[in-house]
Amino acid sequence: MPLHPLFALGLRDALENGSIGVPAHEPGFQAARQLVRLLGQRPPRQVAAGDDQIRLLALDLLEDGCEGGRVPVDVRDHRDLPHRRPTLAGGKGAVVSPAVGPEEARIEHTEHGAAAATPGWFVLNLADARWRRSEEAGQWSDFEPPDGFGAYGIGVHVLQPGQPNGKYHAENVQEDFLVLTGECILIVEDEERHLKAWDFFHCAPGTHHIIVGAGEGPCAILMAGVRGEGKKLHYPVSEVAARYGASA
């Protein structure tokens, strides 16, 4: 059976990454099943590529069935990621997933709410989540595991009118803010911007900013920011932020 180019490209990447997922609706899925029969009873959607037998067979199939290993689209089922743009042709087009996924995180319930106690995936309603509170800075969700999320931090911060979420500052990594409900004042580069529900603020690295609750009730803001080594913060003096008690 000729090797479908989508599957061929996936196999090529699998030689480096260790596994390959092929959507069942693609013609290459049948080629995957054939390969599985040759190698033993393994799940046809995840074919290991770590031993010499599979490596040699995969290289033979690539040579016979794939012209240069170039395909026009991503091999992942488009229904899995409805908003993902197709990947252009080239060696990085295949979507490769590990043979064994992460375990579900253990959720710990405390008097302050629920939070992940171990790494892994989880689903949690924020109404049940653990929250931290401060008289000066409002309250914020705290549902991450003890070591936090490795790539980024995320949570909801609730501010009452006049409460800043911290001190006016800048970070050398990007952050994003989405107002979910209520009103707030964004102080950005010493300018004031009035934000309301569904307003989105993208904070590029190095942008000085702080958010202060406004209006007549609480303001809930979804906040996300990059983490990692080398993260730095700068707290300048700001006359605008000082009017809200939010300057260093």
C-alpha positions in Angstrom: 0.0 0.0 0.0 1.5 3.4 -0.9 2.2 5.6 2.1 -0.1 8.6 2.3 2.0 11.8 2.4 0.4 13.0 5.6 1.3 9.8 7.4 4.8 9.8 5.8 5.5 13.3 7.2 4.2 12.2 10.6 6.5 9.2 10.5 9.5 11.3 9.7 8.8 13.6 12.7 8.1 10.5 14.8 11.7 9.3 14.3 12.7 12.4 16.3 9.8 12.7 18.7 8.8 9.1 19.5 5.2 8.8 18.5 2.7 9.8 15.8 -1.0 10.5 15.8 -3.0 10.0 12.5 -6.7 11.1 12.3 -9.0 8.2 11.5 -10.6 10.0 8.6 -7.3 10.4 6.7 -6.2 7.9 4.1 -2.9 7.5 6.0 -4.8 5.9 8.9 -5.1 2.7 6.9 -1.3 2.8 6.3 -0.9 3.3 10.0 -2.9 0.2 10.7 -0.8 -1.8 8.2 2.3 -0.7 9.9 0.9 -1.7 13.3 0.1 -5.2 12.1 3.7 -5.5 10.9 5.1 -4.4 14.3 2.6 -6.0 16.6 -0.7 -5.1 18.2 -0.2 -1.4 19.1 -2.8 1.4 19.0 -3.0 2.5 15.3 -3.3 6.2 16.3 0.0 6.1 18.3 2.8 4.2 16.7 6.1 4.2 18.7 9.2 5.0 16.6 12.0 4.4 19.1 13.5 1.1 18.0 15.6 0.1 14.9 12.9 -2.1 13.4 10.4 0.7 13.2 13.0 3.2 12.2 14.1 1.1 9.2 10.5 0.3 8.1 9.5 4.0 8.5 12.5 5.1 6.4 11.6 2.5 3.7 8.0 3.7 3.6 9.1 7.3 3.5 11.3 6.6 0.5 8.6 4.7 -1.3 5.6 6.9 -0.6 6.5 10.5 0.1 8.0 13.0 -2.3 10.3 15.0 -0.2 8.1 14.6 2.9 6.2 17.9 2.1 2.4 18.2 2.6 0.1 21.2 2.5 -1.7 20.9 5.8 -1.5 19.9 9.4 -2.1 16.2 10.1 -4.2 16.8 13.1 -8.0 16.4 12.7 -9.3 20.0 12.2 -12.2 19.2 14.6 -9.7 18.9 17.5 -8.6 22.5 17.2 -11.3 24.5 15.4 -9.4 27.8 15.5 -6.0 26.5 14.5 -4.7 27.7 11.2 -3.3 25.0 8.9 0.4 24.4 9.1 2.3 25.2 5.9 4.2 22.6 4.0 7.5 21.6 5.4 9.2 19.4 8.0 7.4 21.0 11.0 3.9 20.2 9.7 3.1 17.1 11.7 1.4 17.1 15.1 3.3 14.7 17.3 1.9 13.7 20.7 3.5 11.6 23.5 2.5 7.9 23.7 1.3 8.4 27.3 -0.4 11.6 28.4 -0.1 13.3 31.8 -2.2 12.0 34.7 -5.2 13.9 36.0 -4.2 16.2 38.9 -5.4 15.5 42.3 -7.7 18.3 43.6 -7.4 19.2 47.2 -10.3 20.7 49.1 -9.5 23.0 52.0 -11.4 25.6 54.1 -10.2 28.2 51.6 -11.4 26.3 48.5 -10.1 23.8 46.0 -6.8 23.7 44.2 -4.6 21.3 42.3 -2.3 19.4 44.6 -0.3 17.6 42.0 0.8 18.3 38.4 -1.4 17.2 35.5 -4.6 18.2 33.8 -7.8 19.2 35.7 -11.2 20.8 35.5 -12.2 23.1 38.3 -15.1 25.6 38.7 -13.6 28.8 40.0 -16.6 29.3 42.3 -15.2 26.3 44.2 -11.5 27.3 43.9 -9.2 28.6 46.5 -9.0 32.4 46.7 -6.5 34.8 48.3 -7.6 38.1 49.8 -6.0 41.4 50.6 -7.5 44.6 52.0 -5.3 46.6 49.6 -5.2 44.5 46.5 -8.6 42.7 46.3 -8.9 38.9 45.9 -7.5 36.5 43.3 -7.9 32.8 42.4 -5.2 30.5 43.6 -5.9 27.1 42.0 -2.4 26.2 40.6 -0.4 23.2 42.0 2.3 24.0 44.6 5.0 24.5 41.9 2.6 26.5 39.7 2.2 26.1 35.9 5.6 25.9 34.2 4.9 28.1 31.2 2.6 30.8 32.4 0.5 32.0 35.3 -3.2 32.5 35.0 -6.1 33.5 37.3 -9.0 35.8 38.0 -8.4 38.9 40.0 -11.4 40.8 41.6 -10.9 44.4 42.5 -13.3 46.7 44.4 -13.5 50.4 43.3 -10.2 52.1 44.2 -8.2 48.9 44.7 -5.1 48.5 42.6 -3.9 45.0 41.8 -0.4 45.9 42.8 2.2 48.6 42.1 2.8 50.3 38.8 5.5 48.2 37.1 6.8 46.6 33.9 8.0 43.1 33.2 10.3 41.8 30.6 7.7 39.2 29.6 4.3 39.6 28.0 1.0 39.6 29.9 -2.6 39.6 28.9 -5.7 41.0 30.7 -9.4 40.4 29.9 -12.1 42.3 31.8 -14.9 39.8 32.6 -17.3 42.0 34.4 -17.4 45.5 36.0 -15.2 48.5 35.3 -11.5 49.4 36.0 -8.9 52.0 35.2 -5.8 50.8 33.3 -2.8 53.0 33.9 -0.4 52.2 31.0 2.7 54.2 30.2 1.4 57.0 32.5 -1.9 57.2 30.6 -5.4 56.3 32.0 -7.7 54.1 30.0 -11.2 53.2 31.2 -12.0 49.5 30.6 -15.3 47.6 30.9 -16.5 44.1 30.4 -14.8 42.3 27.4 -12.1 44.9 27.0 -8.8 43.2 26.3 -5.3 44.6 27.2 -2.3 43.0 25.6 0.8 44.0 27.7 3.9 43.7 25.5 7.2 43.1 27.4 8.5 46.3 29.0 5.1 48.0 29.2 4.5 49.9 32.4 1.0 49.3 33.8 -1.3 48.7 36.7 -5.1 48.2 37.0 -7.4 49.9 39.5 -11.0 48.9 40.3 -13.6 51.5 39.3 -17.3 52.0 38.9 -19.8 51.1 41.6 -19.0 47.4 42.1 -16.4 44.7 41.8 -14.4 44.2 38.6 -13.3 40.7 37.7 -10.2 40.4 35.4 -8.7 37.3 33.8 -4.9 37.7 34.0 -2.2 35.7 32.3 1.5 36.1 32.2 4.6 34.3 31.0 6.9 32.6 33.5 10.4 31.3 33.4 14.0 32.0 34.2 15.2 35.5 33.6 11.9 37.3 34.4 12.6 40.8 35.7 10.3 43.6 37.1 10.8 47.3 37.2 8.9 49.6 39.6 9.2 53.2 38.5 7.7 56.3 40.2 4.6 57.4 38.5 2.6 60.5 39.4 -0.5 59.1 37.6 -0.3 55.8 39.5 0.4 57.7 42.8 -3.0 59.3 42.6 -4.5 55.8 43.1 -1.9 54.7 45.7 -0.3 52.4 43.1 3.2 53.9 42.6 6.4 52.6 44.1 
